[in-house]
């Protein structure tokens, strides 16, 4: 593949993951599979079986990998030596094949017997021609391996040493993907991806696998994940990439984090912070090759405040701040300050990542000070915006029955009813693009702040902080500060299913708004050509509008709203609509709609195509296509100008790269 040449800007993949399996909770099947099976389908067990039995890794260097890797490598070398030495005896390879066949047959027979205890191969008339051989096979197998434990050990040995058996087992596992239920299929694919990348013990190696499939000089936005609070099992205290000892923070130059300090021992139990420290190391060694983001979860911020209040001398807080007289957030000594305002600007992280499907709204009160900080510093926010297998696995909460901001109708007497009964269905409500309108539009944002002001669960300190940041929510003249300039990127652009929903909805009035009103799209929560809120329209959009139309309308109305095409770009069917979106023409615009009077929108400078980003969702998309396949396909199906726009120009404005 050719390198970036000439004066072209570097290619930037705006959506990639490199975290290892140590940062993923083990019970991903919880909430999808039946309770007992979800506990049996332990991710760590699945990874171990796939890693060492079904598809063990053969390192080219015997000094790398685990003990099992080295043994496998030595066996491979021995087999190669024997074949080289005795190739002039044609019968030797044939004998080896016969031995393999004789070992595979009893393996299959044992597995069949597990499903049918009364199975006897001699009972089948069609097998009478080899009846004597089959009876001998049954006798030998059952006499030598009468106990279940012996049979399991035998099968594991055969799987480990015989590649043909592993290939057969792997083919059977792949067929399971065709079982009914999209969540079951998606979950199994996710398990396979975790197993595929389990061989990598650190994020450095995963990054190398990613960048080796791109031209030299390509840059990557690296998105971490904090899955501690998704109720899918505990995380390991010390990830394998830290090996035998916990790396001291910058060699111990941070006060309170020496080799034997209590803070260092506490850090050893902070799985997510260890992930972030490795990303910081990567940033230090790889420089502009990566643009790491910081993950935000409200529950971590709440837990952090509680721990600090109970024990001020323990590990420093994740987020701590002061509010200046101008209403700006000033970071105190905390982990976020370490990543966002480091002494060495070369180590600065590039943005925030949120994943609302883990059980929170993007307008959670804990996040609002950070969103004000993001606006003041023009920091981009990447939000997951599709449904999938990563979501909150705990019990549904009663407070989830109603939306915190939107109402059922214009009478504004009852909040919008959210009717899902299972947590996996609630991820759609948390991830919904219309939640971000509550942040972007000043009137809705003021409504949100007013709700927090009268909420008995919100502390007086939090209420005062919101007033200092944004002004009094009851003020008739409006807020002194708002979040309309928040820079948000909708990851996955709503998802493949929502794009297809848009294409087939020929009679849905909401999906046709982009044609009827090409300049600004749907009015969403407002009356058309009016500044007046319409809770009825908001409810209709929430329940009936596809997410492609919704996100595209937000992009047409707010100049700092972006979307990337990660994961769904594996499907070639999206490219006609993608090309249409990149070439979207606003038409002749005479006036700005009244409900957008607060937006600083320069139409010639903010075309829709200028805020679409190239991203792949490595390594989650690997179950469909490799990175080099995705890159080649995208370049082939888009013009050079279109590809350079989404992969070179737009990412620079998104990441504030000069």
C-alpha positions in Angstrom: 0.0 0.0 0.0 1.4 3.3 -0.9 2.4 5.8 1.7 0.9 9.3 2.1 2.6 11.3 -0.5 2.8 14.9 -1.6 1.3 17.6 0.5 -1.8 15.6 1.5 -2.8 15.8 5.1 -2.2 12.6 7.1 -5.0 10.0 7.1 -6.8 9.8 10.5 -9.0 6.9 11.7 -11.3 8.6 14.1 -12.7 5.5 15.9 -10.4 2.7 17.1 -10.0 0.5 20.2 -6.9 -1.1 21.5 -7.8 -2.2 25.0 -7.0 -5.8 26.0 -9.4 -8.4 27.3 -8.3 -7.5 30.9 -10.4 -4.4 30.7 -13.6 -6.3 29.7 -15.9 -7.8 32.3 -16.3 -11.6 32.1 -20.1 -11.9 32.1 -21.1 -10.3 28.8 -23.8 -13.0 28.3 -25.7 -11.6 31.3 -28.9 -10.0 30.2 -28.8 -11.8 26.8 -28.5 -15.5 27.6 -30.5 -17.4 30.2 -29.1 -16.8 33.8 -27.3 -20.1 34.3 -25.9 -20.2 30.8 -24.7 -16.6 31.1 -22.6 -17.6 34.1 -21.2 -20.7 32.3 -20.4 -18.6 29.2 -17.6 -16.8 31.2 -15.6 -14.6 28.9 -12.3 -15.6 30.5 -13.0 -19.3 30.1 -14.1 -18.8 26.5 -10.9 -16.8 25.7 -8.8 -19.5 27.3 -10.4 -22.3 25.3 -10.1 -20.4 22.0 -6.6 -19.1 22.9 -5.0 -22.4 23.8 -7.2 -25.2 22.4 -9.1 -24.1 19.3 -6.7 -21.7 17.8 -3.4 -21.5 19.7 -0.9 -19.0 18.6 2.4 -20.0 16.9 4.9 -17.4 17.5 7.7 -17.2 14.9 10.0 -16.5 17.8 10.2 -19.2 20.5 11.2 -16.5 23.0 7.8 -14.8 22.8 4.5 -15.9 24.2 3.4 -18.2 27.0 4.7 -21.6 27.9 2.0 -23.2 25.8 3.0 -21.0 22.9 6.6 -22.2 23.2 5.6 -25.8 23.4 3.5 -25.5 20.4 6.3 -23.8 18.5 8.7 -26.5 19.4 6.3 -29.2 18.2 5.9 -27.4 15.0 9.7 -27.2 14.6 10.0 -30.9 15.3 7.3 -31.8 12.8 9.0 -29.6 10.2 12.4 -31.3 10.9 10.9 -34.8 10.5 9.1 -34.0 7.3 12.3 -32.5 5.9 14.4 -35.4 6.9 12.1 -38.2 5.7 10.5 -36.7 2.6 12.1 -39.3 0.4 9.8 -41.9 2.2 6.4 -41.0 0.8 4.8 -43.4 3.2 5.7 -41.4 6.3 3.3 -38.5 5.7 0.6 -41.0 4.8 1.1 -42.8 8.1 0.8 -39.5 10.0 -2.5 -38.8 8.2 -3.8 -42.3 9.2 -2.8 -41.7 12.8 -4.6 -38.3 12.8 -7.7 -40.0 11.3 -7.6 -42.7 14.0 -7.5 -40.1 16.7 -10.3 -37.9 15.2 -12.8 -40.7 14.9 -12.9 -41.6 18.7 -13.0 -37.9 19.4 -16.2 -37.5 17.3 -17.6 -40.7 18.8 -17.2 -39.4 22.3 -18.8 -36.1 21.6 -21.8 -37.9 19.9 -22.1 -40.1 22.9 -22.4 -37.1 25.2 -25.6 -36.2 23.3 -26.9 -39.7 23.0 -26.0 -42.1 25.8 -27.4 -45.1 24.0 -25.6 -44.4 20.8 -24.2 -47.5 19.0 -22.7 -47.1 15.6 -23.3 -50.7 14.7 -27.1 -50.1 14.9 -27.1 -48.1 11.6 -27.8 -50.3 8.6 -26.0 -47.9 6.2 -22.8 -48.6 8.1 -23.0 -52.4 7.8 -20.1 -52.4 5.4 -17.7 -51.2 8.1 -19.6 -52.6 11.0 -16.7 -54.6 12.3 -14.4 -51.6 12.3 -17.0 -49.4 14.1 -17.6 -52.1 16.8 -13.9 -52.2 17.4 -13.8 -48.4 17.6 -16.6 -48.4 20.2 -15.0 -51.2 22.2 -11.6 -49.6 22.3 -12.9 -46.1 23.0 -15.3 -47.0 25.8 -12.9 -49.4 27.5 -9.9 -47.1 27.4 -11.9 -44.0 28.3 -14.8 -45.1 30.5 -14.9 -41.9 32.7 -16.1 -38.5 31.6 -13.0 -36.8 33.0 -10.7 -39.1 30.9 -12.8 -38.4 27.8 -12.5 -34.6 28.3 -8.7 -34.8 28.8 -8.4 -37.0 25.7 -10.4 -34.4 23.6 -8.3 -31.5 24.9 -5.1 -33.3 24.0 -6.3 -34.1 20.5 -7.5 -30.5 20.0 -4.2 -29.2 21.2 -1.9 -31.4 19.0 -4.0 -31.9 15.9 -4.7 -28.9 13.7 -7.4 -30.7 11.7 -9.4 -31.2 14.9 -9.1 -27.6 15.9 -10.2 -26.5 12.4 -13.2 -28.7 12.7 -14.1 -27.4 16.1 -13.7 -23.8 15.0 -15.9 -24.4 12.0 -18.7 -25.8 14.3 -18.3 -22.8 16.6 -18.6 -20.4 13.6 -21.9 -22.1 12.6 -23.3 -21.1 16.0 -23.4 -17.6 14.7 -26.4 -18.6 12.6 -28.5 -19.5 15.6 -31.7 -17.4 15.9 -31.6 -14.1 17.8 -29.6 -11.1 16.7 -28.3 -10.5 20.3 -27.1 -14.1 20.6 -25.3 -13.8 17.2 -23.8 -10.4 18.1 -22.7 -11.7 21.5 -20.9 -14.7 20.0 -19.1 -12.5 17.5 -18.0 -10.2 20.3 -16.7 -13.3 22.2 -14.8 -14.4 19.1 -13.2 -11.0 18.8 -12.2 -11.0 22.4 -10.6 -14.4 21.9 -8.9 -13.3 18.7 -7.2 -10.4 20.5 -6.6 -12.3 23.8 -3.1 -13.2 22.5 -2.1 -9.6 22.9 -1.1 -8.8 26.4 -0.7 -5.1 26.0 -2.1 -2.2 24.0 1.2 -1.5 22.2 0.9 -4.8 20.2 -2.7 -4.2 19.3 -1.9 -0.7 18.1 0.9 -2.2 16.0 -1.5 -4.6 14.4 -3.8 -1.7 13.5 -1.2 0.7 12.1 0.5 -2.0 10.0 -2.6 -2.1 7.8 -2.4 1.6 7.0 0.0 3.9 5.1 2.9 5.3 7.0 2.0 8.4 8.9 -1.6 7.5 9.6 -3.0 8.7 12.9 -5.6 7.0 15.1 -8.1 8.3 17.7 -7.9 5.7 20.5 -11.0 5.3 22.6 -10.8 3.5 26.0 -13.6 1.9 27.9 -14.6 2.0 31.5 -16.8 -1.1 32.1 -16.5 -1.4 35.8 -20.1 -0.2 36.5 -22.0 -2.2 33.8 -22.8 -5.1 36.3 -21.2 -7.8 34.2 -18.7 -9.2 36.7 -15.5 -7.9 38.2 -12.4 -6.8 36.4 -8.9 -8.0 37.0 -6.9 -6.0 39.6 -3.7 -6.1 37.6 -3.9 -6.4 33.8 -1.3 -8.6 32.2 0.4 -5.7 30.4 1.7 -4.7 33.8 3.4 -8.1 34.3 5.0 -8.7 37.7 4.9 -5.2 39.1 2.8 -2.1 38.8 4.6 0.6 36.8 5.2 3.6 39.0 3.7 6.9 37.7 6.5 8.6 35.7 9.1 6.8 37.8 7.8 8.0 41.1 8.1 11.8 40.4 4.4 12.3 41.4 4.1 13.0 45.1 2.5 10.2 47.1 3.1 7.5 44.4 6.4 6.1 45.4 7.3 2.4 45.1 5.9 1.5 48.5 3.2 4.1 49.0 -0.4 3.3 49.9 -1.6 5.3 46.8 0.4 3.0 44.5 -1.2 -0.1 46.1 -4.7 1.5 45.7 -3.9 2.3 42.0 -3.2 -1.4 41.5 -6.9 -2.0 42.1 -8.1 0.7 39.6 -8.4 -1.3 36.4 -9.5 1.7 34.3 -6.8 4.0 35.6 -4.2 1.4 34.6 -5.6 1.3 31.1 -5.3 5.1 31.0 -1.7 5.0 32.2 -0.7 2.7 29.4 -2.4 5.0 26.9 -0.3 7.8 28.4 2.8 5.7 27.9 1.7 5.1 24.3 1.2 8.8 23.7 4.7 9.5 25.1 6.4 7.0 22.8 4.2 7.3 19.7 3.5 11.1 19.7 1.0 12.3 17.1 0.5 8.7 15.9 -2.4 8.4 18.4 -5.0 10.8 19.8 -6.2 9.1 23.0 -9.5 10.2 24.6 -10.6 10.1 28.2 -13.6 7.9 29.2 -16.3 9.5 31.4 -18.8 7.6 33.5 -21.0 9.5 36.0 -20.9 6.6 38.4 -17.1 6.8 38.6 -17.4 10.5 39.4 -20.0 9.8 42.1 -18.0 7.0 43.7 -14.9 9.1 43.5 -16.6 12.0 45.5 -17.8 9.5 48.1 -14.4 7.9 48.5 -12.7 11.3 48.8 -15.1 12.5 51.4 -14.7 9.3 53.5 -10.9 9.2 53.2 -9.2 12.3 51.8 -5.8 10.8 52.0 -6.5 7.9 49.6 -5.9 7.9 45.9 -6.4 11.4 44.3 -9.8 12.0 42.8 -10.6 11.3 39.2 -12.2 14.7 38.7 -11.9 17.8 41.0 -12.5 21.4 40.0 -13.0 25.0 41.0 -15.4 27.5 39.3 -13.9 30.9 38.5 -15.8 34.2 38.7 -16.3 34.1 34.9 -18.1 30.7 35.3 -15.3 28.6 33.9 -14.2 25.2 35.2 -10.6 25.1 36.6 -9.2 21.7 37.1 -7.6 20.9 40.5 -5.1 18.1 41.1 -6.8 15.1 39.7 -6.5 12.4 37.1 -8.3 14.4 34.4 -5.9 17.2 34.9 -3.0 14.8 34.4 -4.4 13.8 31.0 -5.9 17.0 29.8 -3.5 19.6 31.2 -0.1 17.8 31.5 3.1 19.7 32.1 4.3 18.3 28.8 1.8 19.4 26.2 2.9 16.4 24.0 1.2 14.1 26.5 -2.2 15.8 26.3 -5.2 13.7 25.5 -7.5 14.9 22.7 -11.1 14.4 23.8 -13.8 12.7 25.9 -15.5 9.4 25.2 -18.9 8.5 26.6 -21.0 5.3 26.3 -24.5 6.1 27.5 -25.7 2.5 26.9 -23.8 1.6 30.1 -26.7 3.1 32.0 -26.7 6.9 32.0 -27.9 9.9 30.1 -25.4 12.3 28.4 -26.9 15.1 30.4 -26.2 13.5 33.8 -25.6 16.2 36.4 -22.1 14.8 37.1 -21.1 15.5 33.5 -22.3 19.0 33.1 -19.2 20.7 34.6 -17.1 18.7 32.2 -19.3 19.7 29.3 -18.7 23.4 30.2 -15.0 22.7 30.4 -15.2 21.0 27.0 -17.0 24.1 25.4 -14.5 26.5 26.9 -11.5 24.5 25.6 -13.1 23.2 22.4 -12.6 19.6 23.4 -14.4 17.0 21.2 -16.8 14.4 22.7 -17.2 11.0 21.1 -20.5 9.3 22.0 -21.5 5.8 21.2 -24.7 6.0 19.1 -26.1 2.6 18.2 -27.4 -0.5 19.9 -25.2 -3.5 20.5 -24.0 -6.1 23.1 -22.3 -3.7 25.4 -24.9 -2.2 27.8 -25.8 -2.0 31.5 -26.5 -5.5 32.8 -28.0 -4.6 36.1 -31.7 -4.5 37.1 -33.9 -1.9 35.6 -34.4 1.1 37.9 -37.8 2.6 38.6 -36.6 6.1 37.7 -36.1 4.9 34.1 -39.8 4.7 33.4 -40.0 8.3 32.4 -37.7 10.6 30.5 -36.1 13.3 32.7 -36.8 16.2 30.2 -39.4 15.4 27.5 -43.1 15.2 28.0 -45.9 13.1 26.7 -47.7 16.1 25.1 -48.0 19.8 24.9 -49.9 20.0 28.3 -46.5 19.1 29.9 -48.2 17.2 32.8 -46.5 13.8 32.4 -43.0 13.0 31.4 -42.4 10.9 28.3 -43.1 7.2 29.1 -40.2 4.8 28.4 -41.9 1.4 28.1 -39.0 -1.1 27.8 -38.9 -3.7 30.5 -35.3 -5.1 30.1 -32.0 -3.3 30.5 -30.8 -4.4 27.1 -33.7 -2.5 25.5 -33.1 0.6 27.7 -29.8 1.1 26.0 -31.7 2.7 23.1 -33.2 5.3 25.4 -29.9 6.3 27.0 -28.2 6.4 23.6 -31.0 8.2 21.7 -29.6 11.2 19.7 -32.5 13.4 20.9 -30.9 13.4 24.4 -28.2 15.6 23.1 -30.7 18.3 22.0 -31.3 18.8 25.7 -27.6 19.9 25.9 -27.4 21.9 22.7 -30.7 23.9 22.7 -30.6 26.6 25.4 -34.4 26.4 26.2 -34.3 22.6 26.7 -31.0 22.9 28.6 -32.6 25.5 30.9 -35.5 23.1 31.4 -33.0 20.4 32.4 -31.3 22.7 34.9 -34.6 23.7 36.4 -35.4 20.0 36.9 -32.1 19.5 38.7 -32.8 22.6 40.9 -36.1 21.1 42.2 -34.7 17.6 42.5 -34.4 16.5 46.2 -31.7 14.0 45.3 -29.4 16.8 44.1 -27.2 18.4 46.8 -27.1 22.1 47.5 -23.5 22.1 46.5 -24.3 20.7 43.0 -27.2 23.2 42.6 -24.9 26.1 43.5 -22.2 24.9 41.1 -24.8 24.8 38.2 -25.9 28.3 39.0 -22.2 29.5 39.0 -21.6 27.8 35.6 -24.8 28.5 33.7 -26.8 31.0 35.6 -30.2 30.8 37.4 -32.5 28.3 35.7 -35.6 30.3 36.6 -34.3 33.5 35.0 -36.8 34.8 32.4 -34.0 36.4 30.3 -32.4 32.9 29.9 -29.0 31.4 31.0 -25.8 33.4 31.1 -23.9 30.4 29.6 -25.1 27.4 27.5 -23.7 24.4 25.7 -24.9 25.1 22.2 -21.3 25.1 20.9 -20.5 21.7 22.4 -18.5 19.6 19.9 -20.1 16.2 19.7 -19.5 13.3 17.4 -22.1 10.6 17.0 -20.1 7.3 16.8 -21.5 4.9 14.1 -23.9 7.6 12.8 -26.8 5.9 14.5 -25.9 2.4 13.2 -26.5 0.4 10.1 -30.1 -0.6 11.0 -31.1 3.1 11.3 -29.7 3.9 7.9 -31.7 1.0 6.4 -34.8 2.2 8.3 -34.4 5.6 6.7 -34.1 4.1 3.2 -37.2 1.9 3.4 -39.4 4.5 5.2 -41.0 6.0 2.1 -44.3 6.9 3.8 -42.8 8.2 7.1 -43.2 12.0 7.2 -40.2 12.3 9.6 -37.8 10.5 7.3 -38.7 12.8 4.4 -37.9 16.0 6.3 -34.4 16.1 4.8 -35.9 16.5 1.3 -38.7 18.9 2.4 -36.4 21.1 4.4 -32.9 20.4 3.1 -31.4 23.5 4.8 -32.0 22.5 8.4 -33.8 19.1 8.3 -36.4 18.3 11.0 -37.5 20.8 13.6 -37.2 17.9 16.1 -38.6 19.3 19.4 -40.0 22.6 18.0 -42.9 23.7 15.8 -41.9 24.3 12.2 -40.7 27.8 11.6 -41.3 28.8 15.2 -39.2 29.3 18.3 -41.9 27.6 20.4 -41.2 24.1 21.9 -43.6 21.3 20.9 -43.6 18.4 23.3 -45.9 16.6 20.9 -43.3 16.9 18.1 -40.5 15.9 20.4 -42.4 12.7 21.4 -43.2 11.9 17.7 -39.5 12.3 16.8 -38.4 10.2 19.8 -40.7 7.3 19.0 -41.0 7.4 15.2 -38.0 9.1 13.6 -35.0 7.1 12.4 -31.7 8.1 13.8 -30.1 8.9 10.5 -32.6 11.7 9.9 -32.3 12.9 13.5 -28.5 13.0 13.5 -28.3 14.6 10.1 -30.8 17.3 11.2 -28.7 18.0 14.3 -25.6 18.4 12.0 -27.4 20.8 9.7 -28.5 22.9 12.7 -25.4 22.9 14.9 -21.9 23.5 13.3 -20.1 21.5 16.0 -22.0 18.3 15.6 -20.1 15.5 13.8 -20.7 11.8 13.0 -18.4 9.0 12.0 -19.2 5.9 9.9 -17.4 3.4 12.0 -18.4 -0.3 12.1 -21.2 0.1 9.5 -18.8 0.9 6.7 -18.2 -2.9 6.4 -21.5 -3.0 4.5 -21.1 -1.7 1.0 -24.8 -0.9 0.8 -24.3 2.3 2.9 -22.1 4.0 0.4 -24.8 5.3 -2.0 -26.5 7.1 0.9 -23.1 8.2 2.3 -22.2 9.8 -1.1 -25.6 11.5 -1.1 -25.0 12.8 2.4 -21.5 14.1 1.6 -22.9 16.0 -1.4 -26.0 17.3 0.5 -27.1 20.7 -0.8 -28.9 23.0 1.6 -30.5 24.8 -1.3 -31.4 28.5 -1.2 -31.6 29.7 2.4 -33.3 33.0 3.0 -33.6 33.0 6.8 -32.5 31.0 9.8 -35.4 29.3 11.6 -36.5 31.1 14.8 -35.6 28.1 17.1 -32.0 28.3 15.8 -31.5 32.0 16.6 -28.9 31.2 19.3 -26.7 29.2 16.8 -23.7 30.8 15.2 -24.2 29.1 11.9 -22.3 30.2 8.8 -23.9 28.1 6.1 -21.2 28.3 3.4 -18.6 27.3 6.0 -20.6 24.5 7.6 -21.8 22.1 4.8 -23.0 18.8 6.0 -20.2 16.9 4.4 -17.6 18.8 6.4 -18.5 17.0 9.6 -18.5 13.3 8.5 -15.5 11.4 9.8 -13.8 8.2 8.7 -13.5 5.6 11.4 -13.6 1.8 11.5 -14.3 0.7 15.1 -11.2 -1.5 15.2 -11.1 -4.2 16.4 -14.8 -4.8 16.9 -15.4 -4.7 13.1 -12.8 -7.4 12.5 -15.5 -10.1 12.5 -16.6 -8.6 9.1 -13.5 -7.3 7.4 -9.9 -6.4 8.1 -8.7 -2.8 8.3 -6.9 -2.9 5.0 -10.0 -4.3 3.4 -12.2 -1.6 4.9 -9.7 1.1 3.8 -9.5 -0.2 0.2 -13.2 -0.6 0.0 -13.9 2.9 1.2 -11.3 4.4 -1.2 -12.8 2.4 -4.1 -16.4 3.4 -3.4 -15.8 7.1 -2.8 -14.1 9.6 -5.0 -10.6 10.7 -4.0 -12.0 14.1 -3.0 -14.7 12.5 -0.8 -12.3 10.2 0.9 -9.8 12.9 1.6 -12.6 15.0 3.0 -13.7 12.5 5.6 -10.3 10.9 6.4 -7.9 13.9 6.2 -9.6 17.3 6.3 -12.6 16.8 8.6 -10.7 14.9 11.4 -8.3 17.9 11.7 -11.1 20.3 12.4 -12.7 17.8 14.8 -9.5 17.3 16.7 -8.5 21.0 16.6 -5.3 20.1 14.7 -3.8 23.2 12.9 
